[in-house]
Amino acid sequence: MFVELNNLLNTTPDRAEQGKLTLLCDAKTDGSFLVHHFLSFYLKANCKVCFVALFQSFSHYNIVGQKLGVNLTVARERGQLVFLEGLKSAVDVFFQTQEEPHPLQFLREANAGNLKPLFEFVREALKPVDSGEARWTYPVLLVDDLSVLLSLGMGAVAVLDFIHYCRATVCWELKGNMVILVHDSGDVEDEENDILLNGVSHQSHLILRAEGLATGFCRDVHGQLRILWRRPSQPTAQRDQSLTYQYKIQDKSVSFFAKGMSPAVL
């Protein structure tokens, strides 16, 4: 995890809020560093994590995770991490006989209807285990990247239904957290993706939006991060609070600074 980002969000693994939905969004840049941050953050917080990885392989997340101080292989073996590798599972759906519905069963259906098998997978992965003492602090669902489901033929409404049921189970019933990455298509006209992004935004308590620089590539500044805290229960004047920082991604960390305050400029 990135300590500087924790400082900006005023949180640490041992005092993170529960029952929250965090939206990660990237526009004209790669926001995957945010996914790696929250994955390592919740593993270090001793949470039970269900990771629906639709964009990269397990080995990719594991290599980056080791740079951030977590070992995904060990976490999976000890039962802390349940990992759905979408790239590999998609092949299994077509070429292996399944006794039970596969989480990505909709890939075999002529008309992709709903994501109920995927929701059942998440619920089964994060359900409490009846034991003498609680082994994990609370459950966490992490999805990278939700926009991929649109590319695979699902409609935005069906994907939003999936998020709604996951939120009802993970955030409300189990008092856990959700972290969802949605890609912003930007200038490209993509109505389904816009519906999905807006729908998840309205349900989110925290939005982290990584954006590319309007001026283009820069060696010392890789982009800017907009942080929006949404508090629906607060009065209108106090409901939303936002901050904007620029950042530079390094090998094992990310540096954040105010706009125009890059060490290379000063």
Salt bridges, closest charged atoms under 4 A:
ASP26 OD1 - HIS183 ND1 2.82
GLU120 OE1 - ARG123 NH2 2.68
GLU124 OE2 - LYS127 NZ 2.93
ASP184 OD2 - ARG209 NH2 2.78
ASP187 OD2 - LYS28 NZ 3.37
GLU211 OE2 - ARG209 NE 2.59
GLU211 OE1 - ARG226 NE 2.90
ASP220 OD1 - LYS248 NZ 3.69
ASP251 OD1 - LYS67 NZ 3.06
